Amino acid sequence: MKKLIGLFALFCFVTIAQANDNFTVNAKLYDNKELIGLPTLVVNPNNEASISSDLYSFSLTLTPVDDSTVNLATELELVGERIAASLVVELGKEAIINIDGKELSVIVNKSSS
């Protein structure tokens, strides 16, 4: 019985620890190969995060897929043009999308709060 209680307590701890995981998204925004911005966002899973400046507006929603992969639903307005994309990103690896010279590069890492 004590082993069962111990396993249950461990499972609850792991579940609570995973629920507190946030993610850091480091992005690079380019317009025709010219670097426009380097935003960094700390994102709670399944919640929208956004940042903007005079030259761009960037928002995303991050959904964990498994321990090493997340899905990003992004919207980017860059120099007056809007693009939206959804991409699957492996943690710690760069993912790049380029649409008509507007480029978004992201690296996502897990960061516990």
DSSP file (Angstrom, degrees, kcal/mol; ACC not computed):
  #  RESIDUE AA STRUCTURE BP1 BP2  ACC     N-H-->O    O-->H-N    N-H-->O    O-->H-N    TCO  KAPPA ALPHA  PHI   PSI    X-CA   Y-CA   Z-CA
    1    1 A M     >        0   0    0      0, 0.0     4,-2.4     0, 0.0     5,-0.2   0.000 360.0 360.0 360.0 -40.3    0.0    0.0    0.0
    2    2 A K  H  >  +     0   0    0      1,-0.2     4,-2.5     2,-0.2     5,-0.1   0.884 360.0  51.8 -63.1 -37.2    2.9    2.4    0.8
    3    3 A K  H  > S+     0   0    0      2,-0.2     4,-2.7     1,-0.2    -1,-0.2   0.908 109.2  50.3 -64.0 -40.9    4.4    1.8   -2.6
    4    4 A L  H  > S+     0   0    0      2,-0.2     4,-2.2     1,-0.2    -2,-0.2   0.911 111.6  47.1 -63.7 -43.2    1.1    2.6   -4.3
    5    5 A I  H  X S+     0   0    0     -4,-2.4     4,-2.5     2,-0.2    -1,-0.2   0.907 112.3  51.0 -64.6 -41.5    0.7    5.8   -2.3
    6    6 A G  H  X S+     0   0    0     -4,-2.5     4,-2.3     2,-0.2    -2,-0.2   0.910 110.8  47.7 -62.6 -43.3    4.3    6.7   -3.2
    7    7 A L  H  X S+     0   0    0     -4,-2.7     4,-2.5     2,-0.2    -1,-0.2   0.897 111.9  50.1 -64.8 -40.2    3.8    6.1   -6.9
    8    8 A F  H  X S+     0   0    0     -4,-2.2     4,-2.4     2,-0.2    -2,-0.2   0.920 110.7  49.3 -63.9 -43.4    0.6    8.1   -6.8
    9    9 A A  H  X S+     0   0    0     -4,-2.5     4,-2.3     2,-0.2    -2,-0.2   0.903 111.3  49.9 -62.5 -41.3    2.4   11.0   -5.1
   10   10 A L  H  X S+     0   0    0     -4,-2.3     4,-2.5     2,-0.2    -2,-0.2   0.922 110.1  50.3 -63.4 -44.2    5.2   10.9   -7.6
   11   11 A F  H  X S+     0   0    0     -4,-2.5     4,-2.4     1,-0.2    -2,-0.2   0.915 110.8  49.3 -59.4 -44.3    2.7   10.9  -10.5
   12   12 A C  H  X S+     0   0    0     -4,-2.4     4,-2.4     2,-0.2    -1,-0.2   0.901 110.7  50.6 -63.2 -40.8    0.9   14.0   -9.0
   13   13 A F  H  X S+     0   0    0     -4,-2.3     4,-2.7     2,-0.2    -2,-0.2   0.926 111.3  47.5 -63.1 -45.1    4.2   15.8   -8.5
   14   14 A V  H  X S+     0   0    0     -4,-2.5     4,-2.4     2,-0.2    -2,-0.2   0.904 112.3  50.0 -63.4 -41.7    5.3   15.2  -12.1
   15   15 A T  H  X S+     0   0    0     -4,-2.4     4,-1.6     2,-0.2    -1,-0.2   0.915 112.9  45.9 -63.4 -43.7    1.9   16.3  -13.4
   16   16 A I  H  X S+     0   0    0     -4,-2.4     4,-0.9     2,-0.2    -2,-0.2   0.909 112.0  51.8 -66.3 -41.7    2.0   19.5  -11.4
   17   17 A A  H >< S+     0   0    0     -4,-2.7     3,-0.7     1,-0.2    -2,-0.2   0.903 110.0  48.8 -62.1 -41.4    5.6   20.2  -12.5
   18   18 A Q  H >< S+     0   0    0     -4,-2.4     3,-1.3     1,-0.2    -1,-0.2   0.844 104.3  59.9 -67.8 -32.0    4.7   19.8  -16.1
   19   19 A A  H 3< S+     0   0    0     -4,-1.6    -1,-0.2     1,-0.3    -2,-0.2   0.760 102.5  53.9 -66.6 -23.7    1.7   22.1  -15.7
   20   20 A N  T << S+     0   0    0     -4,-0.9    93,-1.2    -3,-0.7     2,-0.3   0.421  80.5 120.9 -91.5   1.5    4.1   24.9  -14.6
   21   21 A D  E <   -A  112   0A   0     -3,-1.3     2,-0.3    -4,-0.2    91,-0.2  -0.492  39.6-174.9 -70.7 128.4    6.3   24.6  -17.7
   22   22 A N  E     -A  111   0A   0     89,-1.9    89,-3.4    -2,-0.3     2,-0.4  -0.688  15.0-134.0-109.0 170.7    6.6   27.8  -19.7
   23   23 A F  E     -AB 110  43A   0     20,-2.4    20,-3.7    87,-0.3     2,-0.5  -0.968   1.9-142.5-129.4 144.5    8.4   28.2  -23.0
   24   24 A T  E     -AB 109  42A   0     85,-3.0    85,-2.3    -2,-0.4     2,-0.6  -0.931  14.9-162.9-105.7 126.6   10.8   30.8  -24.3
   25   25 A V  E     -AB 108  41A   0     16,-3.2    16,-2.5    -2,-0.5     2,-0.6  -0.943   1.9-166.9-112.5 114.5   10.4   31.7  -28.0
   26   26 A N  E     -AB 107  40A   0     81,-2.6    81,-1.9    -2,-0.6     2,-0.3  -0.901  17.6-174.9-100.0 120.6   13.4   33.5  -29.6
   27   27 A A  E     -A  106   0A   0     12,-2.9     2,-0.4    -2,-0.6    79,-0.2  -0.829  21.9-159.3-119.4 154.2   12.4   34.9  -32.9
   28   28 A K  E     -A  105   0A   0     77,-2.2    77,-2.3    -2,-0.3     2,-0.5  -0.999  13.2-159.3-127.4 131.7   14.1   36.7  -35.8
   29   29 A L  E     -AC 104  37A   0      8,-2.5     7,-3.6    -2,-0.4     8,-1.4  -0.954  11.5-176.7-117.3 126.2   12.0   38.8  -38.2
   30   30 A Y  E     -AC 103  35A   0     73,-2.6    73,-2.3    -2,-0.5     2,-0.5  -0.933  18.9-162.3-124.1 144.8   13.3   39.6  -41.7
   31   31 A D  E >  S-AC 102  34A   0      3,-2.4     3,-1.6    -2,-0.4    71,-0.2  -0.965  87.9 -23.1-122.0 111.4   11.9   41.7  -44.5
   32   32 A N  T 3  S-     0   0    0     69,-3.0    70,-0.1    -2,-0.5    -1,-0.1   0.925 128.1 -50.2  49.7  50.7   13.7   40.9  -47.8
   33   33 A K  T 3  S+     0   0    0     68,-0.5     2,-0.6     1,-0.2    -1,-0.3   0.442 112.4 123.0  70.4   3.6   16.7   39.6  -45.8
   34   34 A E  E <   -C   31   0A   0     -3,-1.6    -3,-2.4     1,-0.0     2,-0.3  -0.857  67.9-121.4 -96.1 124.4   16.9   42.7  -43.7
   35   35 A L  E     +C   30   0A   0     -2,-0.6    -5,-0.2    -5,-0.2     3,-0.1  -0.482  36.6 170.8 -66.7 123.2   16.7   42.0  -39.9
   36   36 A I  E     -     0   0A   0     -7,-3.6     2,-0.3     1,-0.3    -6,-0.2   0.754  58.6  -5.8-104.0 -34.8   13.7   43.9  -38.6
   37   37 A G  E     -C   29   0A   0     -8,-1.4    -8,-2.5    18,-0.1    -1,-0.3  -0.996  37.8-153.9-162.4 157.9   13.4   42.5  -35.0
   38   38 A L        +     0   0    0     -2,-0.3   -10,-0.2   -10,-0.2     2,-0.1  -0.501  32.9 177.1-129.9  61.2   14.6   40.0  -32.5
   39   39 A P        -     0   0    0      0, 0.0   -12,-2.9     0, 0.0     2,-0.4  -0.381  14.1-161.8 -73.1 146.9   11.7   39.5  -30.1
   40   40 A T  E     -B   26   0A   0    -14,-0.2     2,-0.4    -2,-0.1   -14,-0.2  -0.998  10.5-172.5-124.4 128.1   11.8   37.0  -27.2
   41   41 A L  E     -B   25   0A   0    -16,-2.5   -16,-3.2    -2,-0.4     2,-0.6  -0.960  20.9-146.2-123.3 138.9    8.6   35.9  -25.6
   42   42 A V  E     -B   24   0A   0     -2,-0.4     2,-0.4   -18,-0.2   -18,-0.2  -0.929  32.0-163.3 -98.8 122.4    7.9   33.8  -22.5
   43   43 A V  E     -B   23   0A   0    -20,-3.7   -20,-2.4    -2,-0.6     5,-0.1  -0.900  20.8-145.7-119.9 132.2    4.8   31.8  -23.4
   44   44 A N    >   -     0   0    0     -2,-0.4     3,-1.7   -22,-0.2    18,-0.4  -0.790  45.9 -97.1 -84.8 134.9    2.3   29.9  -21.3
   45   45 A P  T 3  S+     0   0    0      0, 0.0    18,-0.2     0, 0.0     3,-0.1  -0.215 104.8  10.0 -54.9 140.6    1.0   26.8  -23.2
   46   46 A N  T 3  S+     0   0    0     16,-3.9     2,-0.4     1,-0.2    17,-0.1   0.621 107.3 105.5  65.6  16.6   -2.3   27.3  -24.9
   47   47 A N  S <  S-     0   0    0     -3,-1.7    15,-0.7    15,-0.3     2,-0.2  -0.954  73.8-112.8-123.1 146.2   -2.3   31.0  -24.3
   48   48 A E  E     -E   61   0B   0     -2,-0.4     2,-0.4    13,-0.2    13,-0.2  -0.552  30.0-171.5 -77.4 139.6   -1.6   33.8  -26.8
   49   49 A A  E     +E   60   0B   0     11,-2.7    11,-2.6    -2,-0.2     2,-0.3  -0.968   8.9 178.2-126.0 146.0    1.5   35.9  -26.4
   50   50 A S  E     -E   59   0B   0     -2,-0.4     2,-0.3     9,-0.2     9,-0.2  -0.982  15.5-178.5-148.9 159.5    2.3   39.0  -28.4
   51   51 A I  E     -E   58   0B   0      7,-2.5     7,-3.1    -2,-0.3     2,-0.3  -0.977  11.2-176.8-152.6 148.6    4.8   41.8  -28.9
   52   52 A S  E     +E   57   0B   0     -2,-0.3     5,-0.2     5,-0.2     2,-0.2  -0.984  10.0 174.3-149.0 160.5    4.8   44.7  -31.2
   53   53 A S        -     0   0    0      3,-3.2   -16,-0.0    -2,-0.3    -2,-0.0  -0.768  56.7 -77.1-144.2-170.9    6.9   47.7  -32.3
   54   54 A D  S    S+     0   0    0     -2,-0.2     3,-0.1     1,-0.2    25,-0.0   0.818 130.3  38.2 -64.4 -30.1    6.7   50.4  -35.0
   55   55 A L  S    S+     0   0    0      1,-0.1    24,-2.5   -19,-0.1     2,-0.3   0.661 122.2  17.6 -98.4 -18.7    7.8   47.9  -37.7
   56   56 A Y  E     - F   0  78B   0     22,-0.2    -3,-3.2    23,-0.1     2,-0.4  -0.983  45.8-154.8-152.3 160.7    6.1   44.7  -36.7
   57   57 A S  E     -EF  52  77B   0     20,-2.2    20,-3.0    -2,-0.3     2,-0.4  -0.983  23.0-176.7-135.0 126.9    3.4   43.0  -34.6
   58   58 A F  E     +EF  51  76B   0     -7,-3.1    -7,-2.5    -2,-0.4     2,-0.3  -0.989   6.8 167.8-132.8 125.9    3.9   39.3  -33.7
   59   59 A S  E     +EF  50  75B   0     16,-2.6    16,-2.6    -2,-0.4     2,-0.3  -0.973   4.6 173.4-135.5 153.2    1.6   37.0  -31.9
   60   60 A L  E     -EF  49  74B   0    -11,-2.6   -11,-2.7    -2,-0.3     2,-0.4  -0.995  24.1-147.4-154.2 155.5    1.6   33.3  -31.3
   61   61 A T  E     -EF  48  73B   0     12,-1.9    12,-2.4    -2,-0.3     2,-0.5  -0.999  21.0-153.7-124.0 127.5   -0.2   30.5  -29.5
   62   62 A L  E     - F   0  72B   0    -15,-0.7   -16,-3.9    -2,-0.4   -15,-0.3  -0.875  11.0-175.3-106.6 129.5    2.0   27.5  -28.4
   63   63 A T  E     - F   0  71B   0      8,-2.7     8,-3.0    -2,-0.5     2,-0.1  -0.978  24.8-128.5-124.2 117.8    0.5   24.1  -27.9
   64   64 A P  E     - F   0  70B   0      0, 0.0     6,-0.3     0, 0.0     3,-0.1  -0.405  23.4-179.0 -63.4 138.1    2.7   21.3  -26.6
   65   65 A V  E     -     0   0B   0      4,-2.7     2,-0.2     1,-0.5     5,-0.2   0.803  65.2 -35.0-100.7 -49.9    2.6   18.1  -28.8
   66   66 A D  E >  S- F   0  69B   0      3,-1.7     3,-0.6     0, 0.0    -1,-0.5  -0.800  84.3 -62.4-153.8-164.8    4.9   15.9  -26.7
   67   67 A D  T 3  S+     0   0    0     -2,-0.2     3,-0.1     1,-0.2     0, 0.0   0.694 132.6  26.6 -65.9 -18.8    8.1   16.3  -24.6
   68   68 A S  T 3  S+     0   0    0      1,-0.1    23,-2.6    22,-0.0     2,-0.4   0.368 114.6  61.8-125.7   4.3   10.2   17.5  -27.5
   69   69 A T  E <   -FG  66  90B   0     -3,-0.6    -4,-2.7    21,-0.3    -3,-1.7  -0.987  49.9-177.6-139.5 142.3    7.8   19.2  -29.9
   70   70 A V  E     -FG  64  89B   0     19,-2.6    19,-3.1    -2,-0.4     2,-0.5  -0.938  22.6-130.6-131.8 158.3    5.3   22.1  -29.9
   71   71 A N  E     -FG  63  88B   0     -8,-3.0    -8,-2.7    -2,-0.3     2,-0.5  -0.932  20.9-160.1-106.1 132.6    2.9   23.5  -32.4
   72   72 A L  E     -FG  62  87B   0     15,-3.1    15,-2.5    -2,-0.5     2,-0.6  -0.961   9.0-165.5-114.3 125.7    3.0   27.3  -33.0
   73   73 A A  E     -FG  61  86B   0    -12,-2.4   -12,-1.9    -2,-0.5     2,-0.3  -0.954  28.0-174.7-104.3 113.6    0.1   29.2  -34.5
   74   74 A T  E     -FG  60  85B   0     11,-3.4    11,-1.7    -2,-0.6     2,-0.4  -0.790  25.8-169.3-117.5 151.6    1.6   32.5  -35.5
   75   75 A E  E     -FG  59  84B   0    -16,-2.6   -16,-2.6    -2,-0.3     2,-0.4  -0.991  13.8-177.8-134.1 131.8    0.5   35.8  -36.9
   76   76 A L  E     -FG  58  83B   0      7,-3.2     7,-3.0    -2,-0.4     2,-0.6  -0.988  15.3-169.7-134.7 123.6    3.0   38.4  -38.1
   77   77 A E  E     +FG  57  82B   0    -20,-3.0   -20,-2.2    -2,-0.4     2,-0.5  -0.968  19.9 177.6-109.5 117.9    2.4   41.8  -39.5
   78   78 A L  E >   -FG  56  81B   0      3,-3.1     3,-1.7    -2,-0.6   -22,-0.2  -0.973  64.4 -21.0-130.3 116.8    5.7   43.0  -40.9
   79   79 A V  T 3  S-     0   0    0    -24,-2.5    -1,-0.2    -2,-0.5   -23,-0.1   0.901 130.0 -46.8  50.9  46.6    6.1   46.4  -42.6
   80   80 A G  T 3  S+     0   0    0    -25,-0.2     2,-0.4     1,-0.2    -1,-0.3   0.367 117.6 106.9  83.7  -5.1    2.4   46.6  -43.3
   81   81 A E  E <   -G   78   0B   0     -3,-1.7    -3,-3.1     2,-0.0     2,-0.4  -0.899  56.4-146.9-111.3 139.0    2.0   43.0  -44.6
   82   82 A R  E     +G   77   0B   0     -2,-0.4     2,-0.3    -5,-0.3    -5,-0.2  -0.863  18.0 174.5-108.8 133.5    0.3   40.3  -42.6
   83   83 A I  E     -G   76   0B   0     -7,-3.0    -7,-3.2    -2,-0.4     2,-0.4  -0.979   9.7-165.3-131.6 149.4    1.1   36.6  -42.7
   84   84 A A  E     +G   75   0B   0     -2,-0.3     2,-0.3    -9,-0.2    -9,-0.2  -0.997  15.5 165.5-132.3 138.3   -0.2   33.7  -40.6
   85   85 A A  E     -G   74   0B   0    -11,-1.7   -11,-3.4    -2,-0.4     2,-0.4  -0.996  26.3-147.5-151.4 151.5    1.3   30.3  -40.3
   86   86 A S  E     +G   73   0B   0     -2,-0.3     2,-0.3   -13,-0.2   -13,-0.2  -0.986  27.7 172.5-119.0 131.7    1.2   27.2  -38.2
   87   87 A L  E     -G   72   0B   0    -15,-2.5   -15,-3.1    -2,-0.4     2,-0.5  -0.989  32.6-129.0-142.4 150.1    4.3   25.1  -37.7
   88   88 A V  E     -G   71   0B   0     -2,-0.3     2,-0.4   -17,-0.2   -17,-0.2  -0.863  31.7-166.3 -96.7 127.7    5.6   22.2  -35.7
   89   89 A V  E     -G   70   0B   0    -19,-3.1   -19,-2.6    -2,-0.5     2,-0.4  -0.955  17.3-138.8-123.8 130.8    8.8   23.0  -33.9
   90   90 A E  E >   -G   69   0B   0     -2,-0.4     3,-2.1   -21,-0.2    18,-0.4  -0.738  41.3-101.1 -83.1 132.2   11.3   20.7  -32.2
   91   91 A L  T 3  S+     0   0    0    -23,-2.6    18,-0.2    -2,-0.4     3,-0.1  -0.255 105.0  12.2 -56.7 134.6   12.5   22.2  -28.9
   92   92 A G  T 3  S+     0   0    0     16,-3.2     2,-0.4     1,-0.2    -1,-0.3   0.412 106.5 105.3  80.4  -1.7   16.0   23.7  -29.2
   93   93 A K  S <  S-     0   0    0     -3,-2.1    15,-0.5    15,-0.3     2,-0.2  -0.894  73.0-114.4-115.1 142.6   16.0   23.6  -33.1
   94   94 A E  E     -D  107   0A   0     -2,-0.4     2,-0.4    13,-0.1    13,-0.2  -0.519  27.0-168.1 -74.7 136.3   15.5   26.5  -35.4
   95   95 A A  E     -D  106   0A   0     11,-2.5    11,-2.7    -2,-0.2     2,-0.4  -0.990   6.9-168.3-123.2 136.5   12.4   26.5  -37.6
   96   96 A I  E     -D  105   0A   0     -2,-0.4     2,-0.4     9,-0.2     9,-0.2  -0.975  11.4-176.5-129.9 136.0   12.1   29.0  -40.5
   97   97 A I  E     -D  104   0A   0      7,-2.5     7,-2.7    -2,-0.4     2,-0.4  -0.990   4.8-171.2-126.2 143.9    9.2   30.1  -42.7
   98   98 A N  E     +D  103   0A   0     -2,-0.4     2,-0.5     5,-0.2     5,-0.2  -0.977   6.3 175.7-136.6 119.7    9.6   32.5  -45.6
   99   99 A I  E >  S-D  102   0A   0      3,-2.7     3,-2.1    -2,-0.4    -2,-0.0  -0.963  74.2 -27.3-128.2 113.5    6.6   33.9  -47.5
  100  100 A D  T 3  S-     0   0    0     -2,-0.5     3,-0.1     1,-0.3    -1,-0.1   0.866 126.3 -46.8  51.6  43.5    7.2   36.5  -50.2
  101  101 A G  T 3  S+     0   0    0      1,-0.2   -69,-3.0   -70,-0.1     2,-0.6   0.357 113.0 117.3  84.3  -7.0   10.4   37.8  -48.6
  102  102 A K  E <   -AD  31  99A   0     -3,-2.1    -3,-2.7   -71,-0.2     2,-0.4  -0.861  48.4-169.0 -93.5 119.0    8.9   38.0  -45.1
  103  103 A E  E     -AD  30  98A   0    -73,-2.3   -73,-2.6    -2,-0.6     2,-0.5  -0.916  16.8-171.1-119.7 136.8   10.8   35.6  -42.9
  104  104 A L  E     -AD  29  97A   0     -7,-2.7    -7,-2.5    -2,-0.4     2,-0.4  -0.992   5.4-175.7-123.2 123.8   10.2   34.3  -39.4
  105  105 A S  E     -AD  28  96A   0    -77,-2.3   -77,-2.2    -2,-0.5     2,-0.4  -0.979   9.8-178.9-118.3 131.1   12.8   32.2  -37.6
  106  106 A V  E     -AD  27  95A   0    -11,-2.7   -11,-2.5    -2,-0.4     2,-0.4  -0.976  19.9-170.6-133.5 146.2   12.0   30.7  -34.2
  107  107 A I  E     -AD  26  94A   0    -81,-1.9   -81,-2.6    -2,-0.4     2,-0.4  -0.993  17.0-161.1-128.7 126.1   13.8   28.6  -31.6
  108  108 A V  E     +A   25   0A   0    -15,-0.5   -16,-3.2    -2,-0.4     2,-0.3  -0.911  11.3 176.5-112.7 132.8   11.6   27.3  -28.7
  109  109 A N  E     -A   24   0A   0    -85,-2.3   -85,-3.0    -2,-0.4     2,-0.3  -0.969  30.8-115.2-131.7 150.1   13.0   26.1  -25.4
  110  110 A K  E     -A   23   0A   0     -2,-0.3     2,-0.4   -87,-0.2   -87,-0.3  -0.649  32.0-179.7 -82.0 138.5   11.2   24.9  -22.3
  111  111 A S  E     -A   22   0A   0    -89,-3.4   -89,-1.9    -2,-0.3     2,-0.2  -0.940  19.5-139.3-141.6 117.9   11.7   27.1  -19.2
  112  112 A S  E      A   21   0A   0     -2,-0.4   -91,-0.2   -91,-0.2   -94,-0.1  -0.494 360.0 360.0 -76.8 143.6   10.1   26.2  -15.8
  113  113 A S              0   0    0    -93,-1.2    -1,-0.1    -2,-0.2   -92,-0.1   0.417 360.0 360.0-103.1 360.0    8.7   29.0  -13.8
